[in-house]
Amino acid sequence: MGWTAVVPLKQTDAVKSRLSDVLPVGARADLVEAMARHVLGVLRGVAGVDRIALLTVRKPLWWDGDWADDGNATLNEALTAWRMAHGGGPVLVIHGDLPYLARDDVAALLDAAAATGAAMATDAHGSGTNAIALADARPFAFRFGPDSRFAHSAAGPLTCIDRPGLARDIDTPADLAALIETQAYSI
């Protein structure tokens, strides 16, 4: 059985609120869409990923794949409900704000999970979680949020991998400035 990749996507005016001092709402929404499209495109090219689903409040017009309504629940509640509804097959939860993501990054995470049962990718600060791969139906409590790396680690054994493409998310003005500097995104 292949992997199902789930990409949570926030679609509100509060999206990327920590960037509100440097980007207006519309530009933040455009940035989120561009990064999500990138992540989804990468996932489509990863061997072993058989299904990709967006988890969001409404299906975006630009997305032609699977979609699940998150019911405006918190991220952890929505992921738990999705996993319960879709069985215990191999699942990858990966955030959509990873503009540096490459197929090799995803493959490394899936390989680590296949070898140990569960793996996660931390953020560049080493305190957050940008992706989790669960290779089996083990019970698992999603704990995304502040210091989620430590909360996830405390919930059960996880192999932690550190890959730049999985670590470099866009949350702060400094993250955005670095992205613009690499010319991967322009305002």
CYANA upper distance limits for C-alpha pairs under 8 A (distance plus 0.5 A):
  1 MET  CA     89 GLY  CA      7.75
  1 MET  CA     90 PRO  CA      8.01
  2 GLY  CA     48 GLY  CA      5.73
  2 GLY  CA     49 VAL  CA      6.27
  2 GLY  CA     50 ASP  CA      5.83
  2 GLY  CA     51 ARG  CA      8.38
  2 GLY  CA     89 GLY  CA      8.49
  2 GLY  CA     90 PRO  CA      7.25
  3 TRP  CA     48 GLY  CA      6.40
  3 TRP  CA     49 VAL  CA      5.08
  3 TRP  CA     50 ASP  CA      6.16
  3 TRP  CA     51 ARG  CA      7.21
  3 TRP  CA     89 GLY  CA      7.78
  3 TRP  CA     90 PRO  CA      5.40
  3 TRP  CA     91 VAL  CA      5.97
  3 TRP  CA     92 LEU  CA      7.29
  4 THR  CA     49 VAL  CA      6.44
  4 THR  CA     50 ASP  CA      6.54
  4 THR  CA     51 ARG  CA      5.17
  4 THR  CA     52 ILE  CA      6.23
  4 THR  CA     53 ALA  CA      7.99
  4 THR  CA     89 GLY  CA      8.20
  4 THR  CA     90 PRO  CA      6.82
  4 THR  CA     91 VAL  CA      5.33
  4 THR  CA     92 LEU  CA      6.57
  5 ALA  CA     43 LEU  CA      8.08
  5 ALA  CA     49 VAL  CA      7.21
  5 ALA  CA     51 ARG  CA      6.67
  5 ALA  CA     52 ILE  CA      5.19
  5 ALA  CA     53 ALA  CA      6.74
  5 ALA  CA     91 VAL  CA      6.34
  5 ALA  CA     92 LEU  CA      5.06
  5 ALA  CA     93 VAL  CA      6.37
  5 ALA  CA     94 ILE  CA      7.60
  6 VAL  CA     52 ILE  CA      6.43
  6 VAL  CA     53 ALA  CA      5.42
  6 VAL  CA     54 LEU  CA      6.35
  6 VAL  CA     55 LEU  CA      7.12
  6 VAL  CA     91 VAL  CA      7.78
  6 VAL  CA     92 LEU  CA      6.55
  6 VAL  CA     93 VAL  CA      5.35
  6 VAL  CA     94 ILE  CA      6.84
  7 VAL  CA     40 LEU  CA      8.44
  7 VAL  CA     52 ILE  CA      8.09
  7 VAL  CA     53 ALA  CA      6.77
  7 VAL  CA     54 LEU  CA      5.40
  7 VAL  CA     55 LEU  CA      6.41
  7 VAL  CA     93 VAL  CA      6.56
  7 VAL  CA     94 ILE  CA      5.83
  7 VAL  CA     95 HIS  CA      6.13
  7 VAL  CA     96 GLY  CA      6.53
  8 PRO  CA     54 LEU  CA      6.35
  8 PRO  CA     55 LEU  CA      5.03
  8 PRO  CA     56 THR  CA      6.50
  8 PRO  CA     75 LEU  CA      8.03
  8 PRO  CA     93 VAL  CA      8.27
  8 PRO  CA     94 ILE  CA      7.87
  8 PRO  CA     95 HIS  CA      6.63
  8 PRO  CA     96 GLY  CA      7.33
  9 LEU  CA     36 ALA  CA      8.17
  9 LEU  CA     54 LEU  CA      7.20
  9 LEU  CA     55 LEU  CA      6.54
  9 LEU  CA     56 THR  CA      5.65
  9 LEU  CA     95 HIS  CA      8.18
  9 LEU  CA     96 GLY  CA      7.11
 10 LYS  CA     15 VAL  CA      6.74
 10 LYS  CA     56 THR  CA      6.71
 10 LYS  CA     57 VAL  CA      8.09
 11 GLN  CA     15 VAL  CA      6.99
 11 GLN  CA     29 ALA  CA      8.10
 11 GLN  CA     56 THR  CA      7.66
 11 GLN  CA     57 VAL  CA      7.52
 13 ASP  CA     25 VAL  CA      6.57
 13 ASP  CA     29 ALA  CA      8.31
 14 ALA  CA     25 VAL  CA      8.19
 15 VAL  CA     25 VAL  CA      8.17
 15 VAL  CA     28 ARG  CA      7.29
 15 VAL  CA     29 ALA  CA      7.24
 15 VAL  CA     32 VAL  CA      8.31
 16 LYS  CA     20 SER  CA      7.74
 16 LYS  CA     28 ARG  CA      6.89
 16 LYS  CA     32 VAL  CA      8.35
 16 LYS  CA    171 ASP  CA      7.09
 18 ARG  CA    171 ASP  CA      6.96
 18 ARG  CA    172 THR  CA      6.33
 18 ARG  CA    173 PRO  CA      7.96
 19 LEU  CA     23 LEU  CA      6.32
 19 LEU  CA     28 ARG  CA      7.93
 19 LEU  CA    171 ASP  CA      7.53
 19 LEU  CA    172 THR  CA      6.37
 19 LEU  CA    173 PRO  CA      6.17
 20 SER  CA     24 PRO  CA      6.41
 20 SER  CA     25 VAL  CA      7.63
 20 SER  CA     28 ARG  CA      8.33
 22 VAL  CA    173 PRO  CA      7.23
 23 LEU  CA     27 ALA  CA      6.32
 23 LEU  CA     28 ARG  CA      6.44
 24 PRO  CA     28 ARG  CA      6.74
 25 VAL  CA     29 ALA  CA      6.69
 26 GLY  CA     30 ASP  CA      6.70
 27 ALA  CA     31 LEU  CA      6.60
 27 ALA  CA    187 ILE  CA      8.03
 28 ARG  CA     32 VAL  CA      6.68
 29 ALA  CA     33 GLU  CA      6.69
 30 ASP  CA     34 ALA  CA      6.61
 31 LEU  CA     35 MET  CA      6.66
 32 VAL  CA     36 ALA  CA      6.51
 32 VAL  CA     96 GLY  CA      7.99
 32 VAL  CA     97 ASP  CA      7.08
 33 GLU  CA     37 ARG  CA      6.53
 34 ALA  CA     38 HIS  CA      6.79
 35 MET  CA     39 VAL  CA      6.78
 35 MET  CA     96 GLY  CA      6.58
 35 MET  CA     97 ASP  CA      5.78
 35 MET  CA     98 LEU  CA      6.82
 35 MET  CA     99 PRO  CA      5.80
 36 ALA  CA     40 LEU  CA      6.54
 36 ALA  CA     96 GLY  CA      4.94
 36 ALA  CA     97 ASP  CA      6.69
 36 ALA  CA     98 LEU  CA      8.24
 37 ARG  CA     41 GLY  CA      6.50
 37 ARG  CA     96 GLY  CA      8.45
 38 HIS  CA     42 VAL  CA      6.72
 38 HIS  CA     98 LEU  CA      8.44
 38 HIS  CA     99 PRO  CA      6.96
 38 HIS  CA    101 LEU  CA      8.44
 39 VAL  CA     43 LEU  CA      6.70
 39 VAL  CA     96 GLY  CA      6.26
 39 VAL  CA     97 ASP  CA      8.07
 39 VAL  CA     98 LEU  CA      7.03
 39 VAL  CA     99 PRO  CA      7.50
 39 VAL  CA    101 LEU  CA      7.13
 40 LEU  CA     44 ARG  CA      6.75
 40 LEU  CA     52 ILE  CA      8.17
 40 LEU  CA     96 GLY  CA      8.24
 41 GLY  CA     45 GLY  CA      7.29
 42 VAL  CA     46 VAL  CA      7.22
 42 VAL  CA    101 LEU  CA      7.70
 42 VAL  CA    102 ALA  CA      6.67
 42 VAL  CA    103 ARG  CA      6.22
 43 LEU  CA     49 VAL  CA      7.45
 43 LEU  CA     52 ILE  CA      7.96
 43 LEU  CA    103 ARG  CA      7.46
 43 LEU  CA    106 VAL  CA      8.16
 44 ARG  CA     49 VAL  CA      7.76
 44 ARG  CA     52 ILE  CA      8.19
 45 GLY  CA    103 ARG  CA      7.20
 46 VAL  CA    103 ARG  CA      6.10
 46 VAL  CA    106 VAL  CA      7.71
 46 VAL  CA    107 ALA  CA      7.29
 47 ALA  CA    107 ALA  CA      8.19
 51 ARG  CA     66 ASP  CA      8.32
 52 ILE  CA     65 GLY  CA      7.43
 52 ILE  CA     66 ASP  CA      6.85
 53 ALA  CA     65 GLY  CA      7.15
 53 ALA  CA     66 ASP  CA      5.08
 53 ALA  CA     67 TRP  CA      5.53
 53 ALA  CA     68 ALA  CA      7.35
 54 LEU  CA     59 LYS  CA      8.24
 54 LEU  CA     65 GLY  CA      8.33
 54 LEU  CA     66 ASP  CA      6.90
 54 LEU  CA     67 TRP  CA      5.20
 54 LEU  CA     68 ALA  CA      6.70
 55 LEU  CA     67 TRP  CA      6.51
 55 LEU  CA     68 ALA  CA      5.43
 55 LEU  CA     69 ASP  CA      6.46
 55 LEU  CA     70 ASP  CA      6.15
 55 LEU  CA     78 ALA  CA      8.33
 56 THR  CA     67 TRP  CA      7.95
 56 THR  CA     68 ALA  CA      6.94
 56 THR  CA     69 ASP  CA      5.83
 56 THR  CA     70 ASP  CA      5.50
 56 THR  CA     71 GLY  CA      8.28
 56 THR  CA     72 ASN  CA      8.28
 57 VAL  CA     68 ALA  CA      8.41
 57 VAL  CA     69 ASP  CA      5.54
 57 VAL  CA     70 ASP  CA      5.75
 57 VAL  CA     71 GLY  CA      6.46
 57 VAL  CA     72 ASN  CA      6.44
 58 ARG  CA     69 ASP  CA      6.73
 59 LYS  CA     63 TRP  CA      7.47
 59 LYS  CA     67 TRP  CA      6.66
 59 LYS  CA     68 ALA  CA      8.35
 59 LYS  CA     69 ASP  CA      8.31
 68 ALA  CA     82 TRP  CA      8.20
 70 ASP  CA     78 ALA  CA      5.74
 71 GLY  CA     78 ALA  CA      7.81
 72 ASN  CA     78 ALA  CA      8.44
 73 ALA  CA     77 GLU  CA      6.40
 73 ALA  CA     78 ALA  CA      5.96
 74 THR  CA     78 ALA  CA      6.51
 75 LEU  CA     79 LEU  CA      6.61
 75 LEU  CA    144 PHE  CA      7.70
 76 ASN  CA     80 THR  CA      6.62
 76 ASN  CA    141 ALA  CA      8.43
 76 ASN  CA    142 PHE  CA      5.78
 76 ASN  CA    143 ARG  CA      6.60
 76 ASN  CA    144 PHE  CA      6.81
 77 GLU  CA     81 ALA  CA      6.63
 78 ALA  CA     82 TRP  CA      6.55
 79 LEU  CA     83 ARG  CA      6.56
 79 LEU  CA    142 PHE  CA      7.71
 80 THR  CA     84 MET  CA      6.68
 80 THR  CA    141 ALA  CA      7.87
 80 THR  CA    142 PHE  CA      7.40
 81 ALA  CA     85 ALA  CA      6.65
 82 TRP  CA     86 HIS  CA      6.62
 83 ARG  CA     87 GLY  CA      6.55
 83 ARG  CA     88 GLY  CA      7.46
 84 MET  CA     88 GLY  CA      8.03
 87 GLY  CA    137 ALA  CA      8.06
 88 GLY  CA    136 ASP  CA      6.65
 88 GLY  CA    137 ALA  CA      4.53
 88 GLY  CA    138 ARG  CA      8.04
 89 GLY  CA    135 ALA  CA      7.48
 89 GLY  CA    136 ASP  CA      6.30
 89 GLY  CA    137 ALA  CA      6.63
 90 PRO  CA    133 ALA  CA      7.90
 90 PRO  CA    134 LEU  CA      6.12
 90 PRO  CA    135 ALA  CA      4.79
 90 PRO  CA    136 ASP  CA      5.92
 90 PRO  CA    137 ALA  CA      7.95
 91 VAL  CA    133 ALA  CA      6.24
 91 VAL  CA    134 LEU  CA      5.86
 91 VAL  CA    135 ALA  CA      6.99
 91 VAL  CA    136 ASP  CA      8.48
 92 LEU  CA    110 LEU  CA      8.30
 92 LEU  CA    131 ALA  CA      7.57
 92 LEU  CA    132 ILE  CA      6.22
 92 LEU  CA    133 ALA  CA      4.75
 92 LEU  CA    134 LEU  CA      6.90
 93 VAL  CA    131 ALA  CA      5.89
 93 VAL  CA    132 ILE  CA      5.70
 93 VAL  CA    133 ALA  CA      6.81
 94 ILE  CA    130 ASN  CA      6.57
 94 ILE  CA    131 ALA  CA      4.75
 94 ILE  CA    132 ILE  CA      7.07
 95 HIS  CA    130 ASN  CA      6.16
 95 HIS  CA    131 ALA  CA      6.80
 97 ASP  CA    169 ASP  CA      5.90
 97 ASP  CA    170 ILE  CA      6.46
 98 LEU  CA    165 GLY  CA      7.31
 98 LEU  CA    166 LEU  CA      6.97
 98 LEU  CA    167 ALA  CA      8.22
 98 LEU  CA    168 ARG  CA      6.71
 98 LEU  CA    169 ASP  CA      5.28
 98 LEU  CA    170 ILE  CA      7.46
 99 PRO  CA    165 GLY  CA      8.06
 99 PRO  CA    168 ARG  CA      8.14
 99 PRO  CA    169 ASP  CA      7.53
 99 PRO  CA    170 ILE  CA      8.40
 99 PRO  CA    184 ALA  CA      8.16
100 TYR  CA    164 PRO  CA      7.97
100 TYR  CA    165 GLY  CA      5.15
100 TYR  CA    166 LEU  CA      7.91
100 TYR  CA    168 ARG  CA      7.23
101 LEU  CA    105 ASP  CA      7.03
101 LEU  CA    106 VAL  CA      8.27
101 LEU  CA    164 PRO  CA      8.34
101 LEU  CA    165 GLY  CA      4.54
101 LEU  CA    166 LEU  CA      6.28
102 ALA  CA    106 VAL  CA      7.34
102 ALA  CA    165 GLY  CA      6.65
103 ARG  CA    107 ALA  CA      6.61
104 ASP  CA    108 ALA  CA      6.54
105 ASP  CA    109 LEU  CA      6.97
105 ASP  CA    163 ARG  CA      6.76
105 ASP  CA    165 GLY  CA      6.62
105 ASP  CA    166 LEU  CA      6.90
106 VAL  CA    110 LEU  CA      6.71
106 VAL  CA    166 LEU  CA      8.25
107 ALA  CA    111 ASP  CA      6.48
108 ALA  CA    112 ALA  CA      6.65
109 LEU  CA    113 ALA  CA      6.76
109 LEU  CA    119 ALA  CA      6.94
109 LEU  CA    120 MET  CA      7.49
109 LEU  CA    121 ALA  CA      7.68
109 LEU  CA    133 ALA  CA      7.38
109 LEU  CA    161 ILE  CA      7.37
110 LEU  CA    114 ALA  CA      6.50
110 LEU  CA    119 ALA  CA      8.10
110 LEU  CA    133 ALA  CA      6.79
110 LEU  CA    135 ALA  CA      8.50
111 ASP  CA    115 ALA  CA      6.67
112 ALA  CA    116 THR  CA      6.71
112 ALA  CA    117 GLY  CA      8.31
112 ALA  CA    118 ALA  CA      7.80
112 ALA  CA    119 ALA  CA      6.46
112 ALA  CA    159 THR  CA      7.29
112 ALA  CA    161 ILE  CA      8.38
113 ALA  CA    117 GLY  CA      5.30
113 ALA  CA    118 ALA  CA      4.80
113 ALA  CA    119 ALA  CA      5.18
113 ALA  CA    133 ALA  CA      6.32
113 ALA  CA    134 LEU  CA      6.69
113 ALA  CA    135 ALA  CA      6.23
113 ALA  CA    159 THR  CA      7.71
114 ALA  CA    118 ALA  CA      7.72
114 ALA  CA    135 ALA  CA      6.12
116 THR  CA    158 LEU  CA      8.22
116 THR  CA    159 THR  CA      7.49
117 GLY  CA    134 LEU  CA      6.60
117 GLY  CA    135 ALA  CA      5.52
117 GLY  CA    136 ASP  CA      6.88
117 GLY  CA    158 LEU  CA      8.29
118 ALA  CA    132 ILE  CA      7.90
118 ALA  CA    133 ALA  CA      6.12
118 ALA  CA    134 LEU  CA      5.06
118 ALA  CA    135 ALA  CA      6.48
118 ALA  CA    136 ASP  CA      8.47
118 ALA  CA    157 PRO  CA      7.81
118 ALA  CA    158 LEU  CA      5.60
118 ALA  CA    159 THR  CA      6.80
119 ALA  CA    132 ILE  CA      6.28
119 ALA  CA    133 ALA  CA      5.76
119 ALA  CA    134 LEU  CA      7.21
119 ALA  CA    158 LEU  CA      5.33
119 ALA  CA    159 THR  CA      4.89
119 ALA  CA    160 CYS  CA      6.16
119 ALA  CA    161 ILE  CA      7.76
120 MET  CA    129 THR  CA      7.35
120 MET  CA    130 ASN  CA      8.06
120 MET  CA    131 ALA  CA      6.00
120 MET  CA    132 ILE  CA      4.76
120 MET  CA    133 ALA  CA      6.69
120 MET  CA    158 LEU  CA      6.98
120 MET  CA    159 THR  CA      6.75
120 MET  CA    160 CYS  CA      5.48
120 MET  CA    161 ILE  CA      6.79
121 ALA  CA    129 THR  CA      6.36
121 ALA  CA    130 ASN  CA      6.17
121 ALA  CA    131 ALA  CA      5.66
121 ALA  CA    132 ILE  CA      6.99
121 ALA  CA    160 CYS  CA      6.25
121 ALA  CA    161 ILE  CA      5.62
121 ALA  CA    162 ASP  CA      6.45
121 ALA  CA    163 ARG  CA      7.83
121 ALA  CA    166 LEU  CA      6.75
121 ALA  CA    167 ALA  CA      7.28
122 THR  CA    126 GLY  CA      6.05
122 THR  CA    127 SER  CA      7.20
122 THR  CA    128 GLY  CA      6.00
122 THR  CA    129 THR  CA      4.96
122 THR  CA    130 ASN  CA      6.21
122 THR  CA    131 ALA  CA      7.81
122 THR  CA    149 ARG  CA      6.87
122 THR  CA    160 CYS  CA      7.49
122 THR  CA    161 ILE  CA      7.47
122 THR  CA    162 ASP  CA      6.82
122 THR  CA    166 LEU  CA      7.88
122 THR  CA    167 ALA  CA      6.28
123 ASP  CA    127 SER  CA      7.00
123 ASP  CA    128 GLY  CA      5.58
123 ASP  CA    129 THR  CA      6.14
123 ASP  CA    130 ASN  CA      6.32
123 ASP  CA    166 LEU  CA      7.55
123 ASP  CA    167 ALA  CA      4.54
123 ASP  CA    168 ARG  CA      6.77
123 ASP  CA    169 ASP  CA      7.43
124 ALA  CA    164 PRO  CA      8.01
124 ALA  CA    167 ALA  CA      5.14
124 ALA  CA    168 ARG  CA      6.07
124 ALA  CA    169 ASP  CA      8.13
126 GLY  CA    149 ARG  CA      7.81
127 SER  CA    146 PRO  CA      8.10
127 SER  CA    147 ASP  CA      5.35
127 SER  CA    148 SER  CA      6.93
127 SER  CA    149 ARG  CA      5.72
127 SER  CA    150 PHE  CA      7.32
128 GLY  CA    144 PHE  CA      8.18
128 GLY  CA    145 GLY  CA      7.77
128 GLY  CA    146 PRO  CA      7.07
128 GLY  CA    147 ASP  CA      5.75
128 GLY  CA    148 SER  CA      5.38
128 GLY  CA    149 ARG  CA      5.38
128 GLY  CA    150 PHE  CA      8.42
129 THR  CA    144 PHE  CA      7.26
129 THR  CA    148 SER  CA      6.18
129 THR  CA    149 ARG  CA      5.69
130 ASN  CA    166 LEU  CA      7.04
130 ASN  CA    167 ALA  CA      7.24
130 ASN  CA    169 ASP  CA      8.14
131 ALA  CA    166 LEU  CA      7.88
134 LEU  CA    138 ARG  CA      8.27
140 PHE  CA    155 ALA  CA      7.83
140 PHE  CA    156 GLY  CA      8.16
141 ALA  CA    152 HIS  CA      8.22
141 ALA  CA    155 ALA  CA      7.27
142 PHE  CA    152 HIS  CA      7.51
143 ARG  CA    148 SER  CA      6.30
143 ARG  CA    151 ALA  CA      6.59
143 ARG  CA    152 HIS  CA      6.43
144 PHE  CA    148 SER  CA      5.53
144 PHE  CA    152 HIS  CA      8.35
147 ASP  CA    151 ALA  CA      7.07
148 SER  CA    152 HIS  CA      6.30
149 ARG  CA    153 SER  CA      6.59
150 PHE  CA    154 ALA  CA      6.58
151 ALA  CA    155 ALA  CA      6.81
152 HIS  CA    156 GLY  CA      7.39
152 HIS  CA    158 LEU  CA      8.33
153 SER  CA    157 PRO  CA      6.67
153 SER  CA    158 LEU  CA      6.67
162 ASP  CA    166 LEU  CA      7.86
162 ASP  CA    167 ALA  CA      7.23
163 ARG  CA    167 ALA  CA      6.43
164 PRO  CA    168 ARG  CA      6.37
168 ARG  CA    175 ASP  CA      8.43
169 ASP  CA    175 ASP  CA      7.79
170 ILE  CA    175 ASP  CA      5.64
170 ILE  CA    176 LEU  CA      6.47
171 ASP  CA    175 ASP  CA      6.76
171 ASP  CA    176 LEU  CA      7.98
172 THR  CA    176 LEU  CA      6.90
173 PRO  CA    177 ALA  CA      6.57
174 ALA  CA    178 ALA  CA      6.70
175 ASP  CA    179 LEU  CA      6.78
176 LEU  CA    180 ILE  CA      6.67
177 ALA  CA    181 GLU  CA      6.56
178 ALA  CA    182 THR  CA      6.87
179 LEU  CA    183 GLN  CA      7.04
179 LEU  CA    184 ALA  CA      6.41
179 LEU  CA    185 TYR  CA      6.71
180 ILE  CA    184 ALA  CA      6.59
180 ILE  CA    185 TYR  CA      5.69
180 ILE  CA    186 SER  CA      6.17
180 ILE  CA    187 ILE  CA      8.42
